[in-house]
Amino acid sequence: MKSTITVVHGLFFALVVACGVGLPSSAEAGITKIEITRVESPTFEGMASGDVGPYEKIVGRAFGEVDPRDPRNAAITDISLAPRNARGMVEYSTDLSILRPVDPSQGNHRGFFEINNRGGNLSFGMMNDAVTGGNDPTTAADAGNGFLMREGYTMVWSGWDPIVAPDSTTKPFTISVPVVKNLDGSSIVGAVLEEFVIDDSTTLTGSLIYPAATLNKGQGQANLTVRALYADTPMEIPETGWEFVDAHAIQLLPAGTHFESGRLYELTYHAKDPLLAGLSFAALRDLTSFLRYGESEHARAAKPLAGDLRHVYSFSVSQPSRFMHDFLRLGFNEDARGRRVFDGNLNWIGGASGGFFNYRFAESGRTHRQHIARWYPERQFPFANQITFDPVTGKTDGVLRQCLVTQTCPRIFEVNSENEYWSKAGSLLHTDTSGNDLVSPPNVRYYLLSSLPHSAGIGPT
């Protein structure tokens, strides 16, 4: 674990040194209001972080809106069907947490924005050796070794994953996005796949991400299968063997029957009311731009970091690294006035794919593995940052294609373990789909943590 943390530190230092950028003209960012609900100044029990001094914590919620007619938002699936406010805008809100030096002049004027994994803070464990604190680090012990603070970073977390639900215990970072409807106001209904992987003998119900449009199982409305291995033929469970508990869950019959451990259950059913999941890309873009450039036409939009941040870097682990691949590919590293949003991306163990983020009935938590989630969209061209031709689809594309046109590309570190080469198409970051090596772009570096698993916590110490 220690050796892995050392690698993270070194790569992050290299990313900081590599990023230098001039700023275009300023613009409205889309944040309408910042509600600050709690300030701890100082936090970490007043602990001083080297020459930087003590830190303070700002906790609240950010509210924003996007223009569905803006071409920069056209990539958001179903944006034309989203509800609009009186100004014709589509609204969202997201949790916001900031850690910054009490005296900003002592900081390094760099933003460290963790794109959290399923609502959770992983950077303090990886960067600071912290083992306590979770999403709300408060005590001196929660700060771990204090690496990020001693270096003077301003740290930011917000919600981006619309599937993550609020929880009073774990306090995940959440985002609220609207449900999309048909133009006549009726619910959108579509076929959805739910996959349940059972690793215990106590599970009684299977929860549905999207509510069922009908509880009727007949006439092909819903179907439940089970198998042990992915290569096995799925065995259909008869209608008499299961039922909808309600629109949000199923159970086996007779009631009280446990799902069998070591089995893969697949439910296909008709769901309703999909979320505008792709709005998360615009929310992250606009919040980052607002915190960095500090501009808003809305008087209620407090500016907690106005004038302080000169550069902003993203840090992500696994799932959110795939989110950042799509974020860049879809052109969201350009803000409303054409400025670069993130100067650098450190994508840690994300492989070479995107994810099920910007689709109708998106399920952001799904991820391909050897025996699960193989039917969900994830490995879709383009894979590489470079612009390449894919003979399978006949397309020419690359993750950097749009930002090269707008001159908003960040410096990127793609860091992967051996696991990502076996299960996350890691080689396609630096080969084309025919297996030929690609010349690395000048703004991208690739690193392999050879012989290490996906989670460094179980690697060598």
C-alpha positions in Angstrom: 0.0 0.0 0.0 2.8 2.4 0.9 4.5 1.9 -2.5 1.3 2.6 -4.3 0.7 5.8 -2.4 4.2 6.9 -3.3 3.4 6.4 -6.9 0.2 8.4 -6.6 2.1 11.3 -4.9 4.8 11.3 -7.6 2.3 11.3 -10.5 0.2 14.0 -9.0 3.3 16.2 -8.5 4.2 15.5 -12.2 0.7 16.5 -13.3 0.9 19.8 -11.4 4.2 20.6 -13.0 3.0 19.7 -16.4 -0.1 22.0 -16.3 0.3 25.6 -17.3 -2.5 27.4 -19.2 -3.6 30.9 -20.2 -7.1 32.0 -19.5 -9.6 33.1 -22.1 -12.3 35.7 -21.4 -14.8 35.1 -18.5 -18.5 34.1 -18.7 -21.6 33.0 -16.9 -21.2 29.5 -15.6 -24.7 28.2 -14.9 -24.5 28.1 -11.1 -27.5 30.0 -9.7 -27.0 29.6 -5.9 -24.6 28.2 -3.3 -26.2 27.4 0.0 -23.6 27.1 2.7 -25.0 25.0 5.6 -21.9 24.5 7.7 -18.4 26.1 8.1 -15.7 24.7 10.4 -12.9 27.2 10.7 -10.5 25.8 11.6 -11.2 22.1 11.0 -9.0 19.1 11.9 -9.0 20.4 15.5 -7.0 23.4 14.5 -4.1 21.2 13.2 -1.5 23.3 11.2 -0.5 21.8 7.9 3.2 22.7 7.6 3.7 26.3 6.3 0.2 26.4 5.0 -1.3 26.5 8.4 -4.8 25.3 9.5 -7.6 24.4 7.1 -11.3 25.2 7.1 -14.2 23.2 5.8 -17.2 24.6 3.8 -20.2 22.3 3.4 -23.4 23.1 1.4 -25.2 22.6 -1.8 -24.8 24.1 -5.3 -27.8 24.8 -7.5 -27.5 25.3 -11.3 -29.2 25.3 -14.6 -28.2 24.5 -18.2 -29.6 25.8 -21.4 -31.0 22.9 -23.4 -30.6 25.0 -26.6 -26.9 25.5 -26.1 -24.9 23.3 -28.6 -22.5 22.5 -25.7 -25.3 20.6 -24.0 -26.6 18.8 -27.1 -24.7 15.6 -26.2 -26.8 15.1 -23.1 -29.2 12.3 -23.9 -32.9 13.4 -23.7 -32.0 17.0 -22.9 -34.9 18.1 -25.2 -37.4 16.2 -23.0 -36.2 17.6 -19.6 -38.6 19.9 -17.6 -37.7 23.6 -17.9 -38.1 26.5 -15.5 -39.6 29.8 -16.3 -36.4 30.9 -18.0 -36.4 27.8 -20.2 -33.6 26.2 -18.3 -33.0 22.7 -16.9 -32.2 22.7 -13.2 -30.1 20.5 -11.0 -28.5 20.6 -7.5 -25.5 18.9 -6.0 -23.8 18.4 -2.7 -20.6 20.5 -2.2 -17.7 20.2 0.2 -14.6 22.3 0.2 -11.4 22.1 2.3 -9.2 25.2 1.9 -6.4 27.0 3.9 -7.8 29.4 6.5 -5.4 31.9 5.0 -5.8 31.4 1.2 -2.6 33.3 0.5 -0.7 30.4 2.1 -2.2 27.8 -0.3 -0.8 26.8 -3.7 -3.9 28.2 -5.6 -4.5 24.8 -7.1 -7.8 23.0 -6.9 -7.8 19.2 -6.3 -11.3 18.1 -7.4 -12.0 14.5 -6.5 -14.6 12.9 -8.8 -15.9 10.6 -6.1 -16.5 6.9 -6.5 -20.2 6.1 -5.8 -20.4 9.1 -3.6 -17.3 8.3 -1.5 -14.1 10.1 -0.8 -11.1 7.8 -1.7 -8.4 10.5 -2.1 -7.8 10.9 1.6 -7.0 7.2 1.9 -4.8 7.1 -1.2 -3.1 10.5 -0.8 -3.1 11.1 3.0 -3.0 7.5 4.3 -6.2 8.4 6.2 -8.2 5.5 7.7 -11.0 7.5 9.3 -13.2 10.5 8.4 -15.1 9.2 5.4 -16.8 12.0 3.4 -16.7 14.4 6.4 -13.1 14.4 7.7 -13.1 16.6 10.8 -10.6 15.4 13.4 -6.8 15.6 13.3 -6.8 11.8 12.9 -9.1 12.1 9.9 -6.5 14.2 8.1 -4.1 11.2 8.0 -0.6 12.3 7.1 -1.9 15.6 5.8 -0.1 15.4 2.4 -2.7 17.3 0.4 -3.0 20.0 3.0 0.7 20.4 3.5 1.0 21.0 -0.2 -1.6 23.7 0.0 -4.3 22.3 -2.2 -7.9 23.4 -2.1 -10.0 20.2 -2.2 -13.4 19.9 -3.6 -16.1 17.2 -3.7 -19.5 17.3 -5.3 -22.2 14.8 -6.4 -22.2 13.6 -10.0 -23.7 10.1 -9.8 -27.5 10.4 -10.0 -28.0 6.8 -8.8 -26.4 7.4 -5.4 -29.0 7.9 -2.8 -28.7 10.1 0.4 -27.6 8.2 3.5 -27.4 9.8 7.0 -24.6 7.3 8.0 -22.2 7.3 5.1 -23.2 10.8 3.9 -22.4 10.2 0.2 -22.1 13.1 -2.2 -25.3 13.2 -4.2 -26.7 15.1 -7.2 -30.4 15.7 -8.0 -31.3 15.7 -11.7 -34.8 15.7 -13.2 -36.9 12.9 -14.6 -37.6 13.2 -18.3 -41.1 12.8 -19.8 -42.7 12.5 -23.2 -43.6 15.8 -24.8 -47.2 15.3 -23.8 -46.2 14.9 -20.1 -46.7 11.2 -19.9 -44.1 8.8 -18.5 -41.4 7.4 -20.7 -41.5 3.6 -20.6 -38.8 1.3 -21.9 -37.2 -2.1 -21.5 -34.6 -2.3 -18.7 -32.2 -5.0 -17.5 -31.5 -5.5 -13.8 -28.7 -7.9 -12.8 -28.5 -9.2 -9.2 -25.3 -10.9 -8.2 -25.9 -12.8 -4.9 -23.0 -13.5 -2.6 -24.8 -14.4 0.5 -27.7 -16.6 1.8 -29.7 -13.8 3.4 -31.0 -11.7 0.4 -34.8 -11.6 0.2 -35.4 -8.8 -2.3 -33.9 -7.4 -5.4 -34.1 -3.6 -5.7 -34.8 -1.8 -9.0 -33.0 1.3 -10.0 -36.0 2.5 -12.0 -39.6 1.9 -11.0 -41.6 -0.7 -12.9 -44.2 0.7 -15.3 -46.5 -2.2 -14.5 -46.5 -5.0 -11.9 -47.9 -7.4 -14.5 -45.5 -10.2 -15.5 -47.6 -11.7 -18.3 -47.4 -11.3 -22.0 -43.6 -10.6 -22.0 -43.9 -7.7 -19.5 -41.2 -9.1 -17.3 -38.9 -12.1 -17.1 -36.5 -13.4 -14.4 -33.7 -15.9 -15.1 -30.9 -17.5 -13.0 -27.6 -19.2 -13.8 -24.3 -20.0 -12.0 -21.8 -19.0 -14.6 -22.0 -16.4 -17.4 -21.5 -19.0 -20.0 -24.4 -21.1 -18.7 -27.8 -21.0 -20.4 -30.1 -18.8 -18.3 -32.9 -20.8 -16.7 -36.2 -19.0 -16.6 -37.9 -18.7 -13.2 -41.7 -19.3 -13.9 -44.1 -16.5 -13.1 -45.3 -18.5 -10.1 -41.8 -18.4 -8.6 -41.4 -14.6 -8.2 -43.3 -11.3 -8.0 -43.0 -7.6 -7.8 -43.1 -6.5 -4.1 -43.9 -3.0 -5.5 -42.6 -0.8 -8.3 -39.2 -0.8 -6.8 -38.4 -4.4 -5.8 -38.9 -8.1 -6.6 -38.9 -11.2 -4.4 -39.0 -15.0 -4.9 -42.0 -17.0 -4.0 -43.2 -18.2 -1.6 -42.5 -15.1 0.3 -39.4 -15.4 2.5 -37.5 -17.5 0.0 -33.9 -16.4 -0.2 -32.0 -15.7 -3.4 -29.4 -18.4 -3.9 -25.8 -17.5 -3.1 -23.4 -17.7 -6.0 -26.0 -17.1 -8.6 -26.6 -14.5 -11.2 -30.2 -13.3 -11.6 -31.3 -11.2 -14.6 -34.6 -9.4 -14.6 -35.9 -7.8 -17.8 -38.9 -5.5 -17.3 -40.6 -2.4 -18.4 -39.5 0.6 -16.4 -40.6 4.2 -16.4 -39.4 7.7 -15.6 -35.7 7.7 -16.6 -33.4 10.3 -15.0 -31.6 12.9 -17.1 -28.3 11.2 -16.1 -26.1 12.9 -18.6 -26.8 16.3 -16.9 -24.1 15.3 -14.5 -21.5 16.1 -17.1 -22.8 19.7 -17.5 -23.1 20.1 -13.7 -19.5 19.1 -13.1 -18.4 21.4 -15.9 -20.3 24.4 -14.6 -19.5 23.9 -10.9 -15.8 23.6 -11.6 -15.8 26.6 -13.9 -17.7 28.6 -11.3 -15.4 27.8 -8.5 -12.4 28.5 -10.7 -13.4 31.7 -12.4 -16.0 32.9 -9.8 -18.5 34.5 -12.2 -22.3 34.4 -12.0 -25.0 36.8 -12.9 -27.1 35.5 -10.0 -26.7 37.5 -6.8 -27.4 34.5 -4.6 -24.5 32.5 -5.9 -21.9 32.9 -3.2 -18.3 32.6 -4.4 -16.3 30.7 -1.8 -13.1 30.5 -4.0 -13.4 33.6 -6.1 -10.0 34.7 -7.3 -8.0 32.0 -5.6 -7.7 29.0 -8.0 -5.3 29.4 -10.9 -5.5 25.7 -12.0 -7.9 22.8 -11.2 -7.0 19.1 -11.5 -9.3 16.1 -11.3 -8.5 12.9 -9.4 -10.6 9.8 -9.9 -10.4 6.1 -9.0 -12.0 3.4 -11.2 -15.7 4.2 -12.0 -15.3 8.0 -12.1 -12.2 7.7 -14.3 -14.6 6.1 -16.9 -16.9 9.0 -16.3 -14.1 11.5 -17.0 -13.3 9.7 -20.2 -16.8 10.4 -21.4 -16.7 13.9 -19.9 -13.8 14.7 -22.1 -15.0 12.8 -25.2 -18.3 14.6 -25.2 -16.7 18.0 -25.0 -17.5 19.0 -21.4 -14.0 20.3 -20.6 -15.0 23.5 -22.4 -17.1 25.9 -20.3 -19.8 28.3 -21.5 -17.2 30.8 -22.7 -14.8 28.4 -24.3 -12.4 28.1 -21.4 -10.7 25.0 -20.2 -12.4 23.5 -17.1 -9.8 21.0 -15.8 -6.1 21.6 -16.5 -5.2 18.0 -15.6 -6.8 14.6 -15.1 -5.3 11.8 -13.0 -7.3 8.8 -14.0 -6.5 5.9 -11.7 -7.4 2.3 -12.6 -10.1 3.3 -15.1 -9.1 1.2 -18.0 -9.9 2.3 -21.6 -13.6 2.6 -21.6 -16.5 4.9 -20.8 -19.6 3.8 -19.0 -23.4 3.6 -18.8 -23.6 7.3 -17.9 -25.3 9.2 -20.7 -28.2 6.9 -21.8 -31.9 6.7 -21.3 -32.3 4.5 -18.1 -28.6 4.9 -17.4 -27.1 2.9 -14.6 -23.9 4.5 -13.6 -22.8 1.8 -11.2 -22.6 -0.9 -13.8 -19.2 -2.1 -14.7 -18.0 -5.0 -16.9 -16.3 -7.9 -15.2 -15.6 -11.4 -16.1 -19.0 -12.8 -15.0 -21.2 -9.8 -14.6 -22.6 -6.7 -16.3 -21.5 -7.8 -19.8 -24.7 -6.5 -21.4 -24.4 -2.9 -20.3 -22.8 -0.3 -22.6 -19.2 0.4 -21.6 -16.7 -0.7 -24.2 -17.7 1.4 -27.1 -15.4 3.2 -29.6 -13.5 5.4 -29.2 -11.2 4.0 -26.6 -7.9 5.8 -27.2 -7.2 9.5 -26.7 -5.8 9.7 -30.2 -8.1 10.0 -33.2 -8.2 6.5 -34.9 -10.3 4.6 -37.4 -12.4 1.7 -36.2 -13.0 -0.9 -39.0 -15.8 -2.6 -37.0 -18.0 0.5 -36.7 -16.5 2.4 -39.6 -16.1 5.5 -37.4 -13.1 7.8 -37.0 -13.0 9.3 -33.5 -10.9 9.8 -30.3 -11.4 10.9 -26.8 -9.5 14.1 -27.5 -11.2 15.0 -30.7 -13.5 17.7 -29.4 -11.0 19.3 -27.0 -8.4 19.5 -29.7 -10.8 21.6 -31.8 -11.6 23.9 -28.9 -8.0 23.9 -27.5 -9.3 22.8 -24.1 -7.5 19.5 -23.7 -6.1 18.8 -20.2 -2.8 17.1 -19.4 -3.7 13.5 -18.6 -2.2 10.6 -16.6 -3.8 7.2 -17.3 -2.6 4.9 -14.6 -3.8 1.3 -14.6 -3.0 -2.0 -12.8 -2.7 -5.3 -14.5 -6.3 -6.0 -13.8 -7.4 -3.2 -16.2 -5.5 -4.9 -19.0 -7.3 -8.2 -18.4 -10.8 -6.9 -17.7 -11.0 -3.2 -18.7 -9.5 -3.1 -22.2 -6.5 -1.2 -20.9 -4.3 -1.9 -23.9 -6.8 0.1 -26.1 -5.6 3.3 -24.5 -2.4 3.0 -26.5 -3.2 0.6 -29.4 -5.8 0.9 -32.1 -8.6 -1.7 -32.5 -6.4 -3.7 -34.9 -3.7 -4.0 -32.2 -1.2 -1.6 -33.6 0.7 0.6 -31.2 -0.2 4.3 -31.2 2.1 7.3 -30.8 1.3 8.9 -27.4 -0.3 12.4 -27.6 2.0 15.1 -26.1 -0.4 15.8 -23.3 -1.0 12.2 -22.2 1.2 9.7 -20.2 0.4 6.1 -19.6 1.5 4.0 -16.6 1.2 0.3 -15.8 1.3 -0.9 -12.2 2.5 -4.4 -13.2 1.3 -7.4 -11.3 -1.0 -5.4 -9.1 -4.7 -5.9 -8.6 -7.5 -3.3 -9.1 -7.5 -2.4 -5.4 -4.1 -1.5 -4.1 -5.3 -2.3 -0.6 -4.7 -6.0 -1.2 -1.4 -5.5 -3.0 2.2 -5.8 -1.6 3.0 -3.5 1.4 
